[in-house]
Structures are given as structure tokens and as C-alpha cells.
Amino acid sequence: MTIPLREGGRRPVLVVGAGPVGLVLATELLSQGVPVRLIDNSAGGPVQHSRASVVWPRSLELLGRIGAASPLVEAGNRLDAVRYYSRKRHLGSVEMSRLTGTPYPFGVVIPQNTTEELIRARLAHHGGEIEFGTLTGLDTAAPRPVATVERADGRSEQIEADWVIGADGAHSAVRRLAGIEFLGSGNDVLFAIGDGPVEGELDPHAMHYCYSRTGALGLAPFGDGTFRVAISVPDWDRPEGPPRELFQHFLDERSPTPGLVGRLEWSTIFRARRRVAETMRAGRVFLAGDAAHVFSAAGAQGMNTGIQDAVNLAWKLAGVVGGTFDAGILDGYDTERRIAAERIVLTTAKQTSWGLFKRPHEIAARDAAVRVAEHTGVLQRFAAPLMAQHDVSYRPAETLWDTLPGLTRKARVGDRLPVFAAHGEPQPGAERWPAIDPARLTLLLWAGDRQDADWTDRRDQLARTTPEGLVVQDISGWPGLRPLLGREPRAVLVRPDGHVAALTAPDPTEVRLALRRARHAFPAPAPDATAAVPAVQAPATTVSTGTTATTGKTATTGTSEPAVAA
């Protein structure tokens, strides 16, 4: 469905910032038929050096929605493991290749400018383009926000939109002009970062974290002998980037494997600040990516967190603009993503501080804890989903039990399910799991141990009574979902991003209530509709059984709503 332009040719959404997050946001919206303007202040084009370097499994799943995952995997270097060392001795490893429930049991090491280039291709495929200009004003007093953009030739334009999204980085003009505070605590940590060749015997498919009493070293392989090298440094007050000799010195001091640093492609100083916006929404203005949160580079979670912001906001906003969801669904964006960002701020800060221990007793305790976790399997069980961002959940309430992933495999409301969506061709490899609608809620039906005639009747009744356009799929044939869904029959309402919106009994009334709570937009009853009007047959609702598709009919009482009492 393509949503028409507003009066005067106005597009409903203005995205400010054409880095990875802004590109994903704009492409997601365009793929769902929402007209977008995408503004970036890099008049000279994209920055030609690498910043973010790793795309983790959850981001690949989400990028697969817009057809960007496969090109990224092909262009990048596969990352199968993350290895930890202390004083040049191995402590433990997280094997990403042992992840289950994903078409991407690995990370991808790839320069950010390449990532942006590939997503720009998907943007162009959907008819999008980048306009260059600088945001100098944002008026939010009117019913709709009005942005002032200055072009390189001195021209100024006022752009009115229904919604404005700031994806314009840590120094966000949108955040500043919207009056949103950028809150943080803790001391900044300095890292020298550079990309270049490193000769030696380092595993070309593993990330290395090397700790010593003088600081930390991180190595991420781009392939072909080139690495991202990150080193903690006590201070740096020079205008130029750190030289090759500095990286060589700390590589010799901290790496478990000898290596020779070649000529660097670029280098810089990165200040590992920890900041989260006071809110990620102010009326019709939203923040995403570094405009909303910045944190330590430990774990390479920054861009990946922003991509999750982009998809979380895009499907909700597209649904509201297109009438699929009630506007109240947008209230959940700030709650869900700010909590996720704050959690990652804490985990990356902990990882950074653990790598910078200097006191002997702290180092001994850390090393012993990692070795025990490695020996017992706890390191793999907890760290792999954390690194992959598979443990991100939008549970409505947080308890201490909730914050300990891996204690139970049973899915709960807010959790990610191994189900996948795409706006075009299905993601390669994802056919091993159920497919969901990338723009609407999907109703998944699970028989548990009761795959009999009674289950068939209940399934068909639900198919007849669900609203028009809702995809209904019987997933009882996927045995791999049993640990997540259990032995009892369930109806699982899944969001377009693969997170559980509701878990209910497979009952029409319960499902209808769940749809309302999930902000599904029900059409208004026809003016002449009464209870006395005979039932009519609405368009078919497809029920997929995972192997073949059957079709049920939606019964209505003179309206497009199912004949089920709320």
C-alpha cells in the first residue's frame, strides 16, 4: 500500500541524518508505502572512513527485512567467535557460530561506510534519495513540526511534516532544538582507534579482547589481514590522530600473539561517553541511534542498537500513518527503546571497566570469574545472546528474574521469537522458521501436544473470526518452537519486528482483546449496522499450516469486524 502525499505535496515523515540508522528508518518507511524526506548535512557525501565495524545477528535479521543483510554478509568478514585474554593468557570464548534460532549465527565485520553504501542501494530501490542541507530550526508549537533547512548555496527551506525523526548523531540538532536533555554519568574513557593491516597469526574470524594492567586492546578482523585496532589510552591532547607506533607499542604489550601494525588507513581518538536522552519522543519528534544514546564501544553495540531503534519506530509509525495501528502505539517507542539503551549502557560500561582493572585482586577476581564461566558454559549461555542482542526484550514489567536471560527458555510477552519478515523476497535461510508479516501483526497458532480434530476446529474458528488482513499461521509443525511455547495450545500475537505482543488461549474473544491491547486498528462500524443485519462473508483470511495453506472466512455482522464480543 502506498500512502498518498499530504496537501501541497507534503510528505508525512522527515528523517534528519543519513547514517545507518536514518537510512534504515527511511528505507523501512518507504518499503511500507510511507513517503519520506531524508536530510543530511554531509554535503560532500558520506564520510570515507570506518566508524562502527561489527553488525551482530539481530541487526542482520532486521536488515534482512529491507534486503540489506545478504549484501552485507557477502561484502563483510564473518565473525564466528569473541575471545578474551588477560596478560596474554586465554580466559574464555563466546562462540557466535553456536547460536540457534537465527539465519545468521555469526557477526559481520565491515566498515561503516560500506554498510551505508549497501543500505543506500536499498533506499534507492524503494525510490528514496538523500537531500543535503543543515537543520537550523525546528518549530514544534504548531500542530505539525516545521523544520528549517539551509542548503549549501545559502537557500533556506521550511519543511512541514507530520513527524520528524532525529537520527543525526551524538551532537543531534534535532535533540537540541526539541529541548531534550542528554543525560549521563560516569567518567569518559579514551580509546585510540585505527584501521590497518596487522601481520601475524591472529584468527581472521574472531574478535579479540586483550586485558593487561596498563589497559585494554581490542582487535576486529575486516579480512585480508586488515583489523580495527582499539586501545585504551590515558590521555591525548594532540589535534592529529594517534600514529602507527602507538598502536604497535600497545599491541606488543597486550596481544597474546605477536603482530606487526602496517600503515594505518585512518586513526582517531574516541571518547567513550555514556549518555541517554531524557526521552526519545517529544510530541511529534522522535530520536533514534546516537541522537538518543551513546555508550562505550565495548562489544560494538552502538550502531546495532540504533538499527533496532529504527525498525521499532518504523513499523509503528508506518502503521499509524497507514491506519493499521492506533496512534497510541507510538507511546511505547520511548519506553521500549530507552530501557533497552540504558541496559546496554550498563553492560558496555561494565565490560569497559572490567577491561581496565589495575589492582591485582581485581584482576585475579575477574580472570577467575571468566574462567569459571567458560568451564561451566555460563559464558556461552549468557554472553552469546547478549552480544547478538537476541536477549533484548520489551516485557511490560522488569524484575530481577527478568534481567537474568537464560534461566528459562519459555517465551513471554515482549520477547523475541525466531520468526522472520521481509518486505520483498524472504531472507535466505529464514525458511527454517515461520514467516511473519513485516508491517502488521501476525497471529501464530500453536497446538502443543493437542494436534487433533478439536485443534483443527479451534484453528478454523479463529481463522473465521479474525479481522480482515490479519495473517493467521498454524506453526504447530515447527518442533523447534516447543521449548519456547510449551505443551499447551496457545495463540501468539507477534509484532512485525518478531517480538511477542500477546500470549493467550486460542479463543476468539481472547485474541480480540489482545489485538485491542496491541493497538490494532479496528474499522469503525458502518452507520447502518445493527445486530439484526444477517452475517455476510468477508474476504478470505489465510491460515498457513507451515506446509500447505488453507483458507477460512471471516464472519461479520454487517461490519468488517468479526462477530466476537469484546
Secondary structure, 3 states (H helix, E strand, C coil): CCCCCCHHHCCCEEEECCCHHHHHHHHHHHHCCCCEEEEECCCCCCCCCCCCCEECHHHHHHHHHHCCHHHHHHHCEEECEEEEEECCEEEEEEEHHHCCCCCCCCEEECCHHHHHHHHHHHHHHCCCCEEECEEEEEECCCCCCEEEEECCCCCEEEEECCEEEECCCCCCHHHHHCCCCEEECCCCCEEEEEEEEEEECCCCCEEEEEEECCEEEEEEEEECCEEEEEEECCCCCCCCCCCHHHHHHHHHHHCCCCEEECCCCEEEEEECCCEEECCCEECCEEECHHHCEECCCCCCCHHHHHHHHHHHHHHHHHHHHHCCECHHHHHHHHHHHHHHHHHHHHHHHHHHHHHCCCCHHHHHHHHHHHHHHHHHCHHHHHHHHHHHCCCCCCCCCCCCCCCCCCCCCCCCCCCECCCECCCCCCCCCHHHCCECCCCCCEEEEECCCCCCHHHHHHHHHHHHHCCCCCEEEECCCCHHHHHHHCCCCEEEEECCCCEEEEEECCCHHHHHHHHHHCCECCCCCCCCCCCCCCCEEEEEEEEECCCCEEEEEEEECCCCCECCCC
